[in-house]
Amino acid sequence: MQTFNYRGRNAQGGEVSGKLEATNAQAAAIQLQNQSIIPVAITEAEVKSKAAAALKISFQKKVTYDDLIMLCRQMRALTRAGIPIIQAIAGLTEISKSEQIKEALSDVNVRLATGSSLANAMSAHSKIFNSMFISMIHVGENTGRLEDAFSKLISHIEMERDTRNRMTQAMRYPMFVMGAMFVAMMIVNMFVIPQFAKVFSKVGAELPMPTQILVAVSNFTVEYWWLVFGVIGGTIFGFLHYINTPKGRLWWDQAKLKLPVIGGIFEKIALSRFARSFAMTFESGVPVLQALTIVGPTVGNEYIATNIDSIRRGVERGDSLARTSSAAGIFSDLVLQMIAIGEETGSLDKLLHDVADFYDEEVDYDLKGLADAIEPIVLVFLGILVLVLALGVFLPMWELGSAMKR
């Protein structure tokens, strides 16, 4: 949104001036005309500083799934009531709590006023409305069933929200365990071992090799703690930067699927998302090739999206969906059978919903057993930690005790 200064004349012929926010000068002119003001001059207001504008953008809250669900529910209600789209969008612009949605709807309203379709107007804001959202709106407009399109979008976005919560739940416990282990190691290294090292130095006895290594690592950590934390922070920053590149994202999304314990959960979540999204677009009347193109970027995993793209290319060459899905190697035999039966019987959308339900049940089962699966790993780590302490700290104490008895 930009701020514009305007001068114009109202319906009574009086001169008026002021400021308003719009995406461009044309949008500002349309807003003034809607207020029965004939614009005479519209100029862009000076921005105080780029830093201030960037700061304002950075503090804006991101559009959440709940924001989109609320928008779809409101649009469904207004569409069901027979309110014209332009009037409905204008009303939602005023009451929306999300600044980004409010700005996007304001621009959509301007585009609608100039003759654009709702789908095309929303496609200009791809960061808020993804390809799935736009395609559903496009189908709803063309078939005259826009209300049904919003209903399906509500179900889809709610499922996306639940899927995101599942992924967060899958990562929360392992990250907590790893963090606790790291903190425990740092406390032992920086505070516990140095106290034992002081005792050993006073005795003056020759220390066993495990103890020497343990003390040397502890001394390095205490002396160069800033370097240790700097290397750890730099590694994390470099890793996050790399996985945000196209090549890094593809590598990480493939590596996530191979992680012990939680890799299978990530794979099932992505495949469930694909099956449900594909079923919804297909049953809405979207052609298979277009549906595969749409759902690929929505699965949340670049590696699986690449395999879906290979399925699309196979179907484009004339192969069946079942054969290309089998060649992709990302589905189980049971799922491949359901896809083949659905393609033969014409009930592909129904069976794909069943596939999504199957994966959802598997994910729920795996999440319930996640703590039990990670518990042996924690016990092994604690055992290693105790072994290191026993060899490095208690071994010289035992030797000293034995020497004193002699």
C-alpha positions as CSV (number, residue, x, y, z in Angstrom):
1,M,0.0,0.0,0.0
2,Q,1.1,3.6,-0.8
3,T,-0.1,6.8,0.6
4,F,-1.4,9.5,-1.8
5,N,-2.3,13.1,-1.4
6,Y,-5.3,14.2,-3.3
7,R,-7.3,17.2,-4.3
8,G,-10.8,17.1,-5.7
9,R,-14.4,18.3,-5.7
10,N,-17.3,16.7,-3.9
11,A,-20.9,16.3,-5.2
12,Q,-21.7,19.9,-4.1
13,G,-18.7,21.3,-6.0
14,G,-16.7,22.1,-3.0
15,E,-12.9,21.6,-3.0
16,V,-11.7,18.8,-0.7
17,S,-8.2,17.4,-0.1
18,G,-6.6,14.8,2.1
19,K,-4.7,11.5,2.1
20,L,-5.6,7.9,1.4
21,E,-3.9,4.6,1.0
22,A,-4.1,2.6,-2.2
23,T,-1.9,0.2,-4.3
24,N,-1.5,2.8,-7.1
25,A,-2.9,6.1,-8.4
26,Q,-5.6,4.4,-10.4
27,A,-6.8,2.6,-7.3
28,A,-6.8,5.9,-5.4
29,A,-8.9,7.5,-8.1
30,I,-11.5,4.7,-8.0
31,Q,-11.7,5.0,-4.2
32,L,-12.4,8.8,-4.6
33,Q,-15.0,8.1,-7.2
34,N,-16.8,5.6,-4.9
35,Q,-16.9,8.4,-2.3
36,S,-18.5,10.8,-4.9
37,I,-15.3,12.9,-5.2
38,I,-14.0,14.0,-8.6
39,P,-10.2,13.8,-8.4
40,V,-8.3,16.9,-9.6
41,A,-4.8,15.9,-8.5
42,I,-3.3,12.7,-7.0
43,T,0.3,12.7,-5.9
44,E,2.3,10.1,-4.0
45,A,3.1,11.2,-0.5
46,E,6.8,11.2,0.4
47,V,8.0,8.2,2.5
48,K,9.9,9.4,5.5
49,S,12.5,6.7,5.1
50,K,13.0,3.4,3.4
51,A,14.1,2.0,6.8
52,A,10.9,3.0,8.4
53,A,8.9,1.4,5.5
54,A,10.9,-1.8,5.8
55,L,10.4,-1.8,9.6
56,K,6.7,-1.5,9.1
57,I,6.6,-4.4,6.7
58,S,8.8,-6.6,9.0
59,F,6.5,-6.1,11.9
60,Q,3.4,-7.1,10.0
61,K,2.0,-10.4,11.1
62,K,2.1,-13.1,8.5
63,V,-1.2,-14.4,7.0
64,T,-2.1,-17.5,9.0
65,Y,-4.3,-20.4,8.2
66,D,-6.9,-19.1,10.6
67,D,-7.0,-15.8,8.6
68,L,-7.6,-17.6,5.4
69,I,-10.2,-19.8,6.9
70,M,-12.1,-16.8,8.3
71,L,-11.9,-15.1,4.9
72,C,-13.3,-18.1,3.1
73,R,-16.1,-18.5,5.6
74,Q,-17.1,-14.8,5.3
75,M,-16.9,-15.1,1.5
76,R,-19.1,-18.2,1.5
77,A,-21.7,-16.5,3.7
78,L,-21.8,-13.4,1.6
79,T,-21.9,-15.4,-1.7
80,R,-24.7,-17.6,-0.3
81,A,-26.6,-14.4,0.6
82,G,-26.4,-13.3,-3.0
83,I,-24.3,-10.2,-2.3
84,P,-22.3,-9.1,-5.4
85,I,-18.6,-10.0,-5.3
86,I,-17.4,-6.3,-5.5
87,Q,-19.6,-5.3,-2.6
88,A,-18.6,-8.4,-0.6
89,I,-14.9,-7.7,-1.1
90,A,-15.3,-4.1,-0.2
91,G,-17.1,-5.0,3.0
92,L,-14.4,-7.5,4.0
93,T,-11.7,-5.0,3.3
94,E,-13.1,-2.8,6.1
95,I,-13.5,-5.6,8.7
96,S,-10.4,-7.8,8.1
97,K,-8.1,-8.0,11.0
98,S,-5.1,-9.0,8.9
99,E,-3.3,-6.0,7.4
100,Q,-1.9,-8.0,4.5
101,I,-5.3,-9.5,3.6
102,K,-6.9,-6.0,3.9
103,E,-4.3,-4.6,1.5
104,A,-4.7,-7.6,-0.9
105,L,-8.5,-7.3,-0.9
106,S,-8.3,-3.6,-1.5
107,D,-6.3,-4.3,-4.7
108,V,-8.6,-7.2,-5.6
109,N,-11.5,-4.8,-5.4
110,V,-9.8,-2.3,-7.7
111,R,-9.1,-5.1,-10.3
112,L,-12.7,-6.3,-10.1
113,A,-13.9,-2.8,-10.8
114,T,-11.7,-2.7,-13.9
115,G,-13.3,-6.0,-15.3
116,S,-10.9,-8.6,-14.0
117,S,-12.2,-12.0,-12.7
118,L,-11.9,-12.8,-9.0
119,A,-9.4,-15.6,-9.7
120,N,-7.2,-13.3,-11.9
121,A,-7.4,-10.5,-9.3
122,M,-6.4,-12.8,-6.5
123,S,-3.5,-14.4,-8.5
124,A,-1.7,-11.0,-8.3
125,H,-1.2,-11.9,-4.6
126,S,0.4,-15.3,-4.8
127,K,2.1,-14.9,-1.4
128,I,-1.3,-15.0,0.2
129,F,-3.4,-17.0,-2.3
130,N,-1.5,-20.0,-3.6
131,S,-2.1,-21.9,-6.9
132,M,-4.6,-24.3,-5.2
133,F,-6.7,-21.4,-3.9
134,I,-6.7,-19.6,-7.3
135,S,-7.6,-22.8,-9.2
136,M,-10.6,-23.5,-6.9
137,I,-11.8,-20.0,-7.3
138,H,-11.4,-20.2,-11.0
139,V,-13.4,-23.4,-11.2
140,G,-16.1,-22.0,-8.9
141,E,-16.5,-18.9,-11.1
142,N,-16.7,-20.8,-14.4
143,T,-19.2,-23.3,-13.0
144,G,-21.3,-20.8,-11.1
145,R,-20.6,-22.7,-7.8
146,L,-18.4,-20.2,-6.0
147,E,-20.0,-21.0,-2.7
148,D,-19.0,-24.7,-3.1
149,A,-15.5,-23.6,-4.0
150,F,-15.2,-21.6,-0.7
151,S,-16.6,-24.6,1.2
152,K,-13.9,-26.9,-0.2
153,L,-11.2,-24.3,0.4
154,I,-12.3,-24.1,4.1
155,S,-12.0,-27.9,4.4
156,H,-8.6,-27.9,2.6
157,I,-7.1,-25.1,4.6
158,E,-8.3,-26.6,7.9
159,M,-6.6,-29.9,6.8
160,E,-3.4,-27.9,6.0
161,R,-3.5,-26.3,9.4
162,D,-3.9,-29.7,11.0
163,T,-1.0,-31.1,8.9
164,R,1.3,-28.2,9.9
165,N,0.4,-28.9,13.5
166,R,1.3,-32.5,13.1
167,M,4.7,-31.7,11.6
168,T,5.4,-29.3,14.4
169,Q,4.4,-32.0,16.9
170,A,6.7,-34.5,15.1
171,M,9.6,-32.1,15.5
172,R,8.9,-30.7,18.9
173,Y,9.9,-33.8,21.0
174,P,13.1,-34.7,19.1
175,M,14.3,-31.0,19.2
176,F,13.5,-30.8,22.9
177,V,15.5,-34.0,23.6
178,M,18.5,-32.8,21.4
179,G,18.5,-29.4,23.2
180,A,18.4,-31.0,26.6
181,M,21.3,-33.3,25.7
182,F,23.3,-30.4,24.4
183,V,22.7,-28.3,27.5
184,A,23.6,-31.3,29.7
185,M,26.9,-31.8,27.8
186,M,27.8,-28.1,28.1
187,I,27.1,-28.1,31.8
188,V,29.2,-31.2,32.4
189,N,32.0,-29.8,30.2
190,M,32.2,-26.3,31.6
191,F,31.3,-26.7,35.3
192,V,31.5,-30.4,36.5
193,I,34.8,-31.6,34.9
194,P,36.8,-28.5,35.8
195,Q,36.1,-29.2,39.5
196,F,37.4,-32.7,39.2
197,A,40.4,-31.4,37.3
198,K,41.4,-29.2,40.2
199,V,41.3,-32.2,42.6
200,F,43.4,-34.3,40.2
201,S,46.0,-31.5,39.8
202,K,46.4,-31.2,43.6
203,V,47.1,-34.9,43.9
204,G,49.7,-34.8,41.1
205,A,49.2,-38.3,40.0
206,E,49.4,-39.4,36.4
207,L,45.9,-39.4,34.8
208,P,44.6,-42.2,32.6
209,M,44.3,-41.3,28.9
210,P,40.4,-41.0,28.9
211,T,40.7,-38.5,31.7
212,Q,43.4,-36.5,29.9
213,I,41.2,-36.3,26.8
214,L,38.1,-35.3,28.9
215,V,40.0,-32.6,30.8
216,A,41.6,-31.3,27.6
217,V,38.2,-31.0,25.9
218,S,36.8,-29.3,29.0
219,N,39.7,-26.8,29.2
220,F,39.2,-25.9,25.5
221,T,35.5,-25.4,26.0
222,V,36.0,-23.2,29.1
223,E,38.8,-21.2,27.5
224,Y,37.3,-20.8,24.0
225,W,33.6,-21.0,24.8
226,W,33.0,-18.0,22.5
227,L,34.6,-19.9,19.6
228,V,32.5,-23.0,20.4
229,F,29.2,-21.1,20.4
230,G,30.4,-19.1,17.4
231,V,31.0,-22.2,15.3
232,I,27.7,-23.7,16.4
233,G,25.8,-20.5,15.6
234,G,27.6,-20.2,12.2
235,T,26.9,-23.8,11.4
236,I,23.2,-23.3,12.1
237,F,23.0,-20.1,10.2
238,G,24.8,-21.6,7.2
239,F,22.6,-24.6,7.3
240,L,19.4,-22.5,7.4
241,H,20.7,-20.4,4.5
242,Y,21.6,-23.4,2.4
243,I,18.2,-25.1,2.8
244,N,16.5,-22.0,1.7
245,T,18.2,-22.2,-1.7
246,P,16.5,-24.4,-4.4
247,K,19.4,-27.0,-4.4
248,G,19.6,-27.0,-0.6
249,R,15.8,-27.3,-0.2
250,L,15.7,-30.3,-2.5
251,W,18.6,-32.0,-0.6
252,W,17.1,-31.3,2.9
253,D,13.6,-32.4,1.9
254,Q,15.0,-35.7,0.6
255,A,17.2,-36.1,3.7
256,K,14.3,-35.5,6.1
257,L,12.5,-38.5,4.7
258,K,15.5,-40.7,5.7
259,L,15.8,-39.5,9.2
260,P,15.4,-42.2,11.8
261,V,12.0,-42.4,13.6
262,I,10.5,-39.2,12.2
263,G,11.4,-39.5,8.5
264,G,8.5,-41.8,7.8
265,I,6.1,-39.4,9.5
266,F,7.3,-36.6,7.2
267,E,6.8,-38.8,4.2
268,K,3.3,-39.9,5.2
269,I,2.3,-36.3,5.9
270,A,3.4,-35.1,2.5
271,L,1.7,-38.0,0.7
272,S,-1.5,-37.4,2.6
273,R,-1.4,-33.7,1.6
274,F,-0.8,-34.7,-2.0
275,A,-3.6,-37.3,-2.1
276,R,-6.2,-35.0,-0.5
277,S,-5.3,-31.9,-2.6
278,F,-5.3,-33.9,-5.8
279,A,-8.7,-35.5,-4.9
280,M,-10.2,-32.1,-4.2
281,T,-9.0,-30.4,-7.4
282,F,-9.9,-33.5,-9.5
283,E,-13.4,-33.7,-8.1
284,S,-13.9,-30.0,-8.7
285,G,-13.5,-30.5,-12.5
286,V,-9.8,-29.6,-12.9
287,P,-8.1,-31.8,-15.6
288,V,-5.6,-34.3,-14.3
289,L,-2.5,-32.6,-15.8
290,Q,-3.5,-29.3,-14.4
291,A,-4.3,-30.8,-11.0
292,L,-0.9,-32.5,-10.8
293,T,0.7,-29.2,-11.7
294,I,-1.2,-27.4,-9.0
295,V,-0.7,-29.9,-6.1
296,G,3.0,-30.5,-6.6
297,P,4.1,-27.2,-4.9
298,T,1.5,-27.6,-2.1
299,V,2.9,-30.9,-0.6
300,G,5.5,-29.1,1.4
301,N,8.4,-31.3,0.2
302,E,10.5,-30.4,-2.8
303,Y,11.7,-34.0,-3.3
304,I,8.2,-35.4,-3.4
305,A,7.1,-32.5,-5.6
306,T,9.8,-33.5,-8.1
307,N,8.4,-37.0,-8.2
308,I,4.9,-35.7,-8.7
309,D,6.2,-33.6,-11.6
310,S,7.6,-36.8,-13.1
311,I,4.1,-38.4,-12.7
312,R,2.7,-35.4,-14.6
313,R,5.2,-35.8,-17.4
314,G,4.3,-39.5,-17.7
315,V,0.6,-38.8,-17.9
316,E,1.3,-36.1,-20.4
317,R,3.1,-38.6,-22.6
318,G,0.0,-40.8,-22.5
319,D,0.8,-43.3,-19.7
320,S,-1.8,-44.1,-17.1
321,L,-1.7,-42.4,-13.7
322,A,-1.3,-45.8,-12.0
323,R,1.8,-46.7,-14.1
324,T,3.5,-43.4,-13.7
325,S,2.8,-43.4,-10.0
326,S,4.4,-46.8,-9.7
327,A,7.4,-45.7,-11.6
328,A,7.8,-42.7,-9.2
329,G,8.5,-45.1,-6.3
330,I,6.9,-42.9,-3.6
331,F,3.7,-44.9,-2.9
332,S,3.1,-48.2,-1.2
333,D,1.6,-51.1,-3.1
334,L,-1.7,-50.7,-1.3
335,V,-1.9,-47.0,-2.4
336,L,-0.9,-47.9,-6.0
337,Q,-3.7,-50.5,-6.1
338,M,-6.2,-48.0,-4.9
339,I,-5.1,-45.5,-7.6
340,A,-5.3,-48.2,-10.3
341,I,-8.8,-49.2,-9.2
342,G,-9.9,-45.6,-9.0
343,E,-8.6,-44.8,-12.5
344,E,-10.4,-47.9,-13.9
345,T,-13.7,-47.3,-12.2
346,G,-13.8,-43.5,-12.5
347,S,-13.9,-43.0,-8.7
348,L,-10.3,-41.7,-8.4
349,D,-11.3,-38.7,-6.3
350,K,-13.1,-40.9,-3.7
351,L,-10.3,-43.4,-3.5
352,L,-7.7,-40.7,-3.2
353,H,-9.6,-39.3,-0.2
354,D,-9.4,-42.9,1.2
355,V,-5.6,-42.8,0.6
356,A,-5.3,-39.5,2.5
357,D,-7.4,-40.9,5.3
358,F,-5.1,-44.0,5.4
359,Y,-2.0,-41.9,5.6
360,D,-3.6,-39.7,8.3
361,E,-4.3,-42.7,10.4
362,E,-0.8,-43.9,10.0
363,V,0.6,-40.5,11.0
364,D,-1.6,-40.4,14.1
365,Y,-0.4,-43.9,15.1
366,D,3.2,-42.9,14.6
367,L,2.9,-39.7,16.5
368,K,1.4,-41.6,19.5
369,G,4.3,-43.9,19.5
370,L,6.9,-41.2,18.9
371,A,7.9,-40.9,22.5
372,D,8.3,-44.7,22.9
373,A,10.5,-44.8,19.7
374,I,12.8,-42.0,20.9
375,E,13.1,-43.2,24.4
376,P,15.7,-45.9,23.5
377,I,17.8,-43.3,21.8
378,V,17.7,-41.1,24.9
379,L,18.7,-44.1,27.1
380,V,21.6,-44.9,24.8
381,F,22.9,-41.3,24.9
382,L,22.6,-41.2,28.7
383,G,24.4,-44.5,28.9
384,I,27.3,-43.1,26.8
385,L,27.3,-40.0,28.9
386,V,27.6,-42.0,32.1
387,L,30.3,-44.2,30.5
388,V,32.3,-41.1,29.6
389,L,32.0,-39.7,33.1
390,A,32.9,-43.1,34.6
391,L,36.0,-43.5,32.4
392,G,37.1,-39.9,32.6
393,V,36.2,-38.9,36.1
394,F,35.8,-41.9,38.4
395,L,38.5,-44.1,36.9
396,P,41.4,-42.0,38.3
397,M,39.6,-41.8,41.6
398,W,39.4,-45.6,41.8
399,E,43.1,-45.8,40.9
400,L,44.0,-43.3,43.6
401,G,41.8,-45.2,46.1
402,S,43.5,-48.5,45.2
403,A,46.9,-46.9,45.6
404,M,46.1,-45.6,49.0
405,K,45.0,-49.0,50.2
406,R,48.3,-50.5,49.2
